[in-house]
Amino acid sequence: MNHRWILAATGVVVLATGIWLLAGNEDDGGQERGPAAGQAAHVNVVTAEYELMHDRVNAVGSTRAHKAVEITSEVDARIQALHFDEGEPVNEGDLLVALDDRRARAELESAAARLDDAEAKHRRAQRLRADGNISAAEADERQAELRGARAEKARARIALDNHRIHAPFDGVVGLREKSAGAWLRAGDTVTTLDSISPMELHFAIPERYLGPIEKGRSIQARNKAWPDHVFHAEITRLGSRVDPQSRNLRMIALIDNEEARLRPGQFMTLSLTLEERRSLVIPEEALLTEGRQQYVFVAENGEARHRAIERGQRERGRVEIRSGLSQGDQVIINGQDRLRDGQAVEVGEDAEALVPRDREGA
C-alpha cells in the first residue's frame, strides 16, 4: 500500500515538472519572436505622397485582320503558275495565280469574229433600209444581233480575265492550298490574304464602364509572344447593343502593326484608362489586413501608431489611400506585422527595403 502511494506521488511530481518546463519554453519562444521589453524595433518607412493614379478597366480580346479574304477561282481551270511566296506581303493588283487560259482565249477570238460579222450585217442593213429595200423589222433584227454579239464578246473577255487572279488589296498571303498543275474548280481556295497593318482588336467592356468610353480613346494591349512590348491601340468602333446575357458592349480598336508582330487570331490582354487623377499613394506592401479592415503603421515621434485606412485603386505596387493618412506621414513598410500600437521604433535607411515596381510583376 505504501508503495502505491509513493508511485502516485512521484507521478504527480513528474507531471507538474513537465507542465512547468513546457510553460517556461513557451514564454521563451514568445520572447524570441519580438523585441525585448524596452527595445526599439528597427523599421523602414516611406513618405505618403500625392502621385498620378489611373482608373483602368482590364479586358481580353483577339486580333483580326483589318481586311481578310480567301483567294478563290471564279472558273474551272488548271493552275498554270503561282506568283506569290507564302507569308510574304503583296500589293494591290499583284498577280497571284495564273490559270490555263487557252480555251478562254479561243472563245474570245470566236466571239470577236461573230461580233465582226454582226457589225458588217448591221451596216449593210442600215444602207438597205435607207434605200427602202428591207423592212424596219429586218433592220431591227440586225441591230439586236449586233447587241447580242457585243455582249457575248464582253462575257468572253471577263472569262479570260478570270484566269488571272490579282490581289484585291495590300496584305500578307497565307499558305498555299493548291499547287501548280492542280485542277481548280470555281470557289476552291488557293490561299488567304490578310491586311494586318493596322490590325483590329476585338473586345468587350462591362456596361458599368461605358460612361467615359468614346471613339479615339487609347488602349494598351499585350500578348505573351511579345512579353516586353506594349501595343498601342485606339478605339474606332463601338457596338450599338449591350449583350443581354453578359452585359458587355463589343468594341473594335486599331493597332499600329507596321512591324508585323501580330497575326490575326492572337489572344490579347488590354488596359483601358478611364480617368487620371492625383491621389495620396503608398506602397502596397505597407498594408495589413484584419478581417475586413485594412490598416498601416506610421512612425510618429519614435513610436509605431496604428492607422485604419480606406483603400482605393491599386496600380503597379502602389495603393491609393482615400482616408486614414495625410501627406508626409512616415508609413512603415517592413516588420509591421510584429508591431503593436505605441511600440518604440527606430527608423533606418535601407535601399532594398522597398520592392522595385519593375520586379513586382504587376
C-alpha positions as CSV (number, residue, x, y, z in Angstrom):
1,M,0.0,0.0,0.0
2,N,2.8,2.4,0.9
3,H,4.4,1.6,-2.5
4,R,1.3,2.6,-4.3
5,W,1.2,6.0,-2.5
6,I,4.9,6.5,-3.3
7,L,4.3,5.8,-7.0
8,A,1.3,8.1,-7.2
9,A,3.2,11.0,-5.5
10,T,6.1,10.5,-7.9
11,G,3.8,10.7,-10.9
12,V,2.2,13.9,-9.7
13,V,5.7,15.5,-9.2
14,V,6.8,14.4,-12.7
15,L,3.6,15.8,-14.3
16,A,3.9,19.1,-12.5
17,T,7.5,19.4,-13.6
18,G,6.6,18.8,-17.2
19,I,3.9,21.4,-17.2
20,W,6.3,23.9,-15.6
21,L,9.0,23.2,-18.2
22,L,6.5,23.5,-21.1
23,A,5.2,26.8,-19.9
24,G,8.7,28.1,-19.5
25,N,9.6,27.1,-23.1
26,E,6.5,28.8,-24.5
27,D,7.4,32.0,-22.6
28,D,10.9,31.9,-24.0
29,G,9.6,31.3,-27.6
30,G,7.3,34.3,-27.2
31,Q,10.3,36.5,-26.2
32,E,12.2,35.3,-29.3
33,R,9.5,36.4,-31.7
34,G,9.7,40.1,-30.8
35,P,12.0,42.8,-29.3
36,A,12.8,42.5,-25.6
37,A,11.0,44.7,-23.3
38,G,12.1,48.3,-23.8
39,Q,14.0,47.5,-27.0
40,A,13.0,49.6,-30.1
41,A,12.0,47.7,-33.3
42,H,14.1,48.5,-36.4
43,V,11.8,49.6,-39.3
44,N,12.0,51.3,-42.7
45,V,9.5,53.9,-43.8
46,V,8.3,55.7,-46.9
47,T,6.6,59.1,-47.1
48,A,2.9,59.2,-48.2
49,E,2.9,61.5,-51.2
50,Y,0.4,62.6,-53.9
51,E,1.0,60.9,-57.3
52,L,-0.8,60.5,-60.5
53,M,-3.2,57.5,-60.5
54,H,-5.3,56.0,-63.2
55,D,-8.8,54.4,-63.1
56,R,-8.4,51.5,-65.5
57,V,-10.6,48.6,-66.8
58,N,-8.9,45.4,-67.9
59,A,-10.3,43.1,-70.6
60,V,-9.2,40.4,-73.0
61,G,-9.7,40.4,-76.8
62,S,-8.4,38.9,-80.0
63,T,-6.8,40.3,-83.1
64,R,-8.4,40.2,-86.5
65,A,-7.2,41.4,-89.9
66,H,-8.5,44.8,-91.0
67,K,-9.4,43.2,-94.3
68,A,-9.4,39.4,-95.0
69,V,-10.4,37.3,-98.0
70,E,-9.9,33.8,-99.3
71,I,-8.3,33.8,-102.8
72,T,-10.6,31.7,-104.9
73,S,-11.2,31.0,-108.6
74,E,-14.3,32.0,-110.5
75,V,-13.8,29.5,-113.2
76,D,-12.8,25.8,-113.6
77,A,-9.3,25.6,-114.9
78,R,-5.8,24.1,-114.2
79,I,-3.3,26.2,-112.3
80,Q,-0.6,27.3,-114.6
81,A,1.6,29.2,-112.1
82,L,1.5,30.6,-108.6
83,H,3.1,34.1,-108.3
84,F,3.4,34.5,-104.5
85,D,5.5,33.4,-101.6
86,E,3.8,32.1,-98.5
87,G,3.6,34.6,-95.7
88,E,5.0,37.5,-97.8
89,P,3.4,40.9,-98.4
90,V,1.8,41.8,-101.7
91,N,0.4,45.0,-103.2
92,E,-3.0,45.6,-104.5
93,G,-3.2,44.4,-108.1
94,D,-0.2,42.0,-107.9
95,L,-0.7,38.8,-109.9
96,L,-1.2,35.9,-107.5
97,V,-2.4,33.0,-109.7
98,A,-2.3,32.3,-113.4
99,L,-4.7,29.7,-114.8
100,D,-4.5,27.8,-118.1
101,D,-6.4,30.2,-120.4
102,R,-6.1,28.6,-123.8
103,R,-9.8,27.7,-124.1
104,A,-10.8,31.1,-122.9
105,R,-8.7,32.8,-125.5
106,A,-10.1,30.7,-128.2
107,E,-13.7,31.6,-127.1
108,L,-12.8,35.2,-127.0
109,E,-11.5,35.1,-130.6
110,S,-14.6,33.3,-131.7
111,A,-16.8,35.9,-130.0
112,A,-14.8,38.6,-131.7
113,A,-15.3,37.1,-135.1
114,R,-19.1,36.8,-134.5
115,L,-19.1,40.5,-133.5
116,D,-17.3,41.5,-136.7
117,D,-19.9,39.6,-138.7
118,A,-22.8,41.2,-136.8
119,E,-21.3,44.7,-137.3
120,A,-21.0,44.1,-141.1
121,K,-24.6,42.8,-141.3
122,H,-25.8,45.8,-139.3
123,R,-24.0,48.3,-141.6
124,R,-25.5,46.6,-144.7
125,A,-29.0,46.6,-143.2
126,Q,-28.7,50.3,-142.5
127,R,-27.9,51.0,-146.1
128,L,-30.7,48.8,-147.4
129,R,-33.1,50.3,-145.0
130,A,-32.2,53.8,-146.2
131,D,-32.9,52.8,-149.8
132,G,-36.2,51.1,-148.7
133,N,-35.0,47.6,-149.8
134,I,-35.7,46.0,-146.4
135,S,-38.3,46.4,-143.8
136,A,-37.8,48.2,-140.5
137,A,-38.3,44.8,-138.7
138,E,-35.3,43.3,-140.6
139,A,-33.1,46.3,-139.7
140,D,-34.1,46.0,-136.0
141,E,-33.2,42.3,-136.1
142,R,-29.7,43.1,-137.4
143,Q,-29.5,45.7,-134.6
144,A,-30.4,43.1,-131.9
145,E,-27.9,40.6,-133.3
146,L,-25.2,43.3,-133.0
147,R,-26.0,43.9,-129.4
148,G,-26.0,40.2,-128.7
149,A,-22.6,39.8,-130.3
150,R,-21.2,42.7,-128.3
151,A,-22.5,41.1,-125.0
152,E,-21.1,37.7,-126.0
153,K,-17.6,39.2,-126.6
154,A,-17.8,41.1,-123.2
155,R,-18.6,37.8,-121.4
156,A,-15.7,36.0,-123.2
157,R,-13.4,38.9,-122.1
158,I,-14.5,38.6,-118.5
159,A,-14.0,34.8,-118.6
160,L,-10.4,35.3,-119.9
161,D,-9.6,37.9,-117.3
162,N,-10.8,35.5,-114.6
163,H,-7.9,33.2,-115.5
164,R,-5.7,35.8,-113.8
165,I,-6.2,36.3,-110.0
166,H,-4.9,39.5,-108.6
167,A,-4.6,40.8,-105.0
168,P,-7.6,42.9,-104.2
169,F,-5.7,45.0,-101.6
170,D,-2.3,45.3,-99.9
171,G,-1.8,42.5,-97.4
172,V,0.1,39.3,-96.5
173,V,-0.7,36.0,-98.3
174,G,-1.1,32.8,-96.3
175,L,-0.2,29.2,-97.1
176,R,-0.8,27.6,-100.4
177,E,-3.8,25.3,-100.5
178,K,-3.2,24.2,-104.2
179,S,0.0,23.7,-106.3
180,A,0.8,24.5,-109.8
181,G,-0.7,21.9,-112.2
182,A,-3.7,21.2,-109.9
183,W,-7.2,21.3,-111.3
184,L,-9.1,24.2,-109.7
185,R,-12.9,24.4,-109.6
186,A,-14.8,27.6,-109.2
187,G,-14.9,28.5,-105.5
188,D,-11.8,26.5,-104.5
189,T,-9.4,28.3,-102.2
190,V,-5.8,28.8,-103.3
191,T,-4.6,30.9,-100.3
192,T,-5.7,33.7,-98.0
193,L,-4.9,37.4,-98.0
194,D,-5.0,39.5,-94.8
195,S,-4.5,43.2,-94.3
196,I,-2.7,43.4,-91.0
197,S,-1.5,47.0,-90.8
198,P,-3.4,48.3,-89.0
199,M,-4.7,45.2,-87.1
200,E,-8.1,45.1,-85.5
201,L,-8.5,44.3,-81.8
202,H,-12.0,43.0,-80.9
203,F,-13.0,43.0,-77.2
204,A,-15.9,43.8,-74.9
205,I,-16.3,46.0,-71.8
206,P,-18.9,45.7,-69.0
207,E,-21.7,48.2,-69.3
208,R,-20.9,49.9,-66.0
209,Y,-17.7,51.4,-67.6
210,L,-19.4,52.8,-70.7
211,G,-19.9,56.3,-69.4
212,P,-16.5,57.8,-70.3
213,I,-15.7,55.5,-73.2
214,E,-15.8,57.0,-76.7
215,K,-14.1,56.7,-80.0
216,G,-10.5,57.8,-80.1
217,R,-9.7,56.6,-76.5
218,S,-6.3,55.0,-76.2
219,I,-5.7,51.3,-75.2
220,Q,-2.6,49.5,-74.1
221,A,-2.5,45.8,-75.1
222,R,-0.1,42.9,-74.6
223,N,0.5,39.5,-76.0
224,K,2.5,36.7,-74.5
225,A,4.5,36.3,-77.7
226,W,6.0,39.8,-77.0
227,P,6.0,40.0,-73.2
228,D,8.2,43.1,-73.1
229,H,6.2,45.1,-75.7
230,V,3.2,47.3,-75.2
231,F,0.9,47.6,-78.3
232,H,-0.9,50.9,-78.5
233,A,-4.5,50.9,-80.0
234,E,-7.3,53.4,-80.5
235,I,-11.0,52.7,-80.2
236,T,-12.6,53.2,-83.7
237,R,-16.0,51.5,-83.4
238,L,-18.5,50.8,-80.6
239,G,-21.3,48.3,-80.9
240,S,-24.9,49.5,-80.9
241,R,-26.2,46.9,-78.4
242,V,-25.2,45.6,-75.0
243,D,-25.3,41.9,-74.8
244,P,-28.3,41.0,-72.5
245,Q,-26.5,37.9,-71.2
246,S,-23.0,39.2,-70.4
247,R,-24.0,42.9,-70.1
248,N,-20.9,43.7,-72.2
249,L,-20.6,46.0,-75.2
250,R,-18.4,44.9,-78.1
251,M,-15.8,47.3,-79.4
252,I,-13.1,47.5,-82.0
253,A,-9.7,49.2,-81.8
254,L,-7.0,49.6,-84.4
255,I,-3.4,48.6,-83.5
256,D,-0.5,50.1,-85.5
257,N,1.1,46.8,-86.7
258,E,3.7,48.1,-89.1
259,E,6.4,45.8,-87.7
260,A,4.0,42.8,-88.4
261,R,4.5,41.4,-84.9
262,L,0.8,40.5,-84.6
263,R,-1.2,38.0,-86.6
264,P,-4.9,37.5,-86.8
265,G,-6.4,35.3,-84.1
266,Q,-4.0,36.2,-81.3
267,F,-5.1,36.5,-77.7
268,M,-4.6,40.0,-76.2
269,T,-4.9,41.4,-72.7
270,L,-5.7,45.1,-72.6
271,S,-6.0,48.0,-70.3
272,L,-8.2,51.0,-70.9
273,T,-7.6,54.2,-68.9
274,L,-10.9,55.8,-67.9
275,E,-9.6,58.7,-65.7
276,E,-6.4,60.2,-64.4
277,R,-6.2,62.0,-61.0
278,R,-3.7,62.9,-58.3
279,S,-4.1,60.8,-55.1
280,L,-2.3,60.0,-51.9
281,V,-0.3,56.9,-52.5
282,I,1.7,54.4,-50.5
283,P,3.4,51.1,-51.4
284,E,1.1,48.1,-51.3
285,E,3.5,46.1,-49.1
286,A,2.7,48.6,-46.2
287,L,-0.9,47.3,-45.9
288,L,-2.1,44.9,-43.2
289,T,-5.5,43.2,-43.1
290,E,-7.5,42.2,-40.1
291,G,-10.9,40.8,-41.1
292,R,-12.5,43.4,-43.4
293,Q,-10.4,46.2,-42.0
294,Q,-7.1,47.3,-43.6
295,Y,-4.6,49.4,-41.7
296,V,-1.0,50.5,-41.6
297,F,1.6,51.6,-39.0
298,V,3.2,55.0,-39.2
299,A,6.3,56.1,-37.3
300,E,5.5,59.0,-35.1
301,N,7.8,60.5,-32.5
302,G,9.8,57.3,-32.3
303,E,6.7,55.1,-31.8
304,A,4.6,52.9,-34.1
305,R,1.0,54.2,-34.5
306,H,-1.9,52.1,-35.8
307,R,-3.9,53.8,-38.6
308,A,-7.1,52.3,-40.1
309,I,-7.3,53.3,-43.7
310,E,-9.7,53.2,-46.7
311,R,-8.0,51.8,-49.8
312,G,-8.8,52.9,-53.3
313,Q,-7.3,52.0,-56.7
314,R,-4.2,49.7,-56.9
315,E,-1.6,50.3,-59.7
316,R,1.7,48.6,-60.1
317,G,2.6,48.1,-56.5
318,R,1.0,51.4,-55.4
319,V,-2.2,51.8,-53.4
320,E,-4.4,54.9,-53.3
321,I,-5.4,55.9,-49.8
322,R,-8.8,57.6,-49.6
323,S,-8.8,58.2,-45.8
324,G,-6.7,57.5,-42.7
325,L,-3.4,59.1,-43.8
326,S,-2.1,62.5,-44.6
327,Q,0.6,63.7,-46.9
328,G,4.0,63.4,-45.3
329,D,3.1,60.6,-42.9
330,Q,6.0,58.1,-42.4
331,V,4.5,54.8,-43.3
332,I,6.3,51.7,-42.0
333,I,6.9,49.2,-44.9
334,N,8.6,46.2,-43.2
335,G,8.3,44.3,-39.9
336,Q,4.9,46.0,-39.3
337,D,3.2,42.6,-38.8
338,R,5.1,42.3,-35.5
339,L,4.4,45.7,-34.2
340,R,1.8,46.9,-31.7
341,D,0.4,50.4,-31.2
342,G,2.7,52.6,-29.2
343,Q,5.7,50.4,-29.5
344,A,9.1,52.1,-29.8
345,V,10.6,52.0,-33.2
346,E,14.0,53.0,-34.7
347,V,13.8,54.2,-38.3
348,G,16.6,53.0,-40.6
349,E,17.6,53.6,-44.2
350,D,17.7,50.6,-46.5
351,A,17.7,51.0,-50.3
352,E,16.4,47.4,-50.7
353,A,13.5,47.7,-48.2
354,L,11.0,48.7,-50.9
355,V,10.3,46.1,-53.7
356,P,11.0,47.9,-57.0
357,R,7.9,48.2,-59.2
358,D,9.7,46.6,-62.2
359,R,10.2,43.5,-60.2
360,E,6.8,43.3,-58.8
361,G,5.2,41.7,-61.9
362,A,2.1,43.9,-62.0
